[in-house]
Amino acid sequence: MKLKLIDEIPVQVVESAVFLRDELRKRPLPLRLFLALCFNLILAPTVLAATDGAISRVNAYALGILALVTVALAIYLFAVMLQPERF
């Protein structure tokens, strides 16, 4: 008997996904900032490992945030150049 993937997902996960989707529609900025900081939890250890411990953990997190801000600004400026009438 085959189980569908949807049957295997716990109800709490589905409810959480629906809640996040609704919150993203109501208040997109706080959730996006939260997700960016969560992504930084993945990015910072990568930066720390790439430097072989030459920089401190705080500096690795700061570099991760700096990289995220730089990418976000680049995307924003690219969108402004392509669609100036919207801004």
C-alpha positions in Angstrom: 0.0 0.0 0.0 1.5 3.3 -1.1 1.3 6.3 1.1 1.0 9.7 -0.4 3.5 12.3 0.8 0.8 14.5 2.1 -0.3 11.7 4.4 3.1 11.6 6.0 3.4 15.3 6.8 2.4 16.0 10.4 -0.6 18.3 10.9 1.6 20.7 12.9 3.9 21.2 9.9 1.1 22.0 7.6 -0.5 24.4 10.1 2.9 26.1 10.5 3.3 26.5 6.8 -0.2 28.0 6.4 0.5 30.4 9.3 3.8 31.5 7.8 2.1 32.0 4.4 -0.6 34.2 6.0 1.9 36.2 8.0 4.0 36.8 4.9 1.0 38.3 3.2 0.2 40.5 6.1 3.6 41.6 7.2 6.3 40.6 4.7 9.3 42.5 6.1 9.7 41.0 9.6 9.3 37.5 8.2 11.9 38.1 5.5 14.3 39.5 8.0 13.8 36.5 10.2 14.4 34.1 7.3 17.5 36.1 6.3 18.9 35.7 9.8 18.1 32.0 9.8 19.9 31.7 6.5 22.9 33.5 8.2 23.0 30.6 10.7 23.9 28.4 7.7 26.2 31.0 6.0 28.3 32.0 9.0 29.7 28.6 9.9 30.6 28.2 6.2 32.6 31.5 6.3 34.2 30.4 9.6 35.2 27.1 8.1 36.6 28.7 4.9 39.0 30.9 6.9 40.3 28.0 9.0 39.6 29.8 12.3 41.6 32.9 11.2 38.6 35.1 12.2 36.4 35.0 15.3 32.9 33.6 15.3 31.4 37.1 15.8 33.3 38.3 12.7 32.1 35.3 10.7 28.4 36.2 11.6 29.1 39.9 10.7 30.5 38.9 7.3 27.5 36.6 6.7 25.1 39.5 7.4 27.2 41.8 5.3 27.1 39.4 2.4 23.3 39.0 2.7 22.8 42.8 2.8 25.1 43.2 -0.3 23.1 40.6 -2.2 19.8 42.2 -1.2 21.0 45.6 -2.3 22.2 44.3 -5.6 18.9 42.6 -6.3 17.0 45.8 -5.3 19.1 48.0 -7.5 18.9 45.6 -10.4 15.1 45.7 -10.1 15.1 49.5 -9.9 17.2 49.7 -13.1 14.8 47.3 -15.0 11.5 48.8 -13.7 12.2 52.5 -12.8 8.5 53.4 -13.2 7.5 51.3 -10.2 9.9 53.3 -7.9 
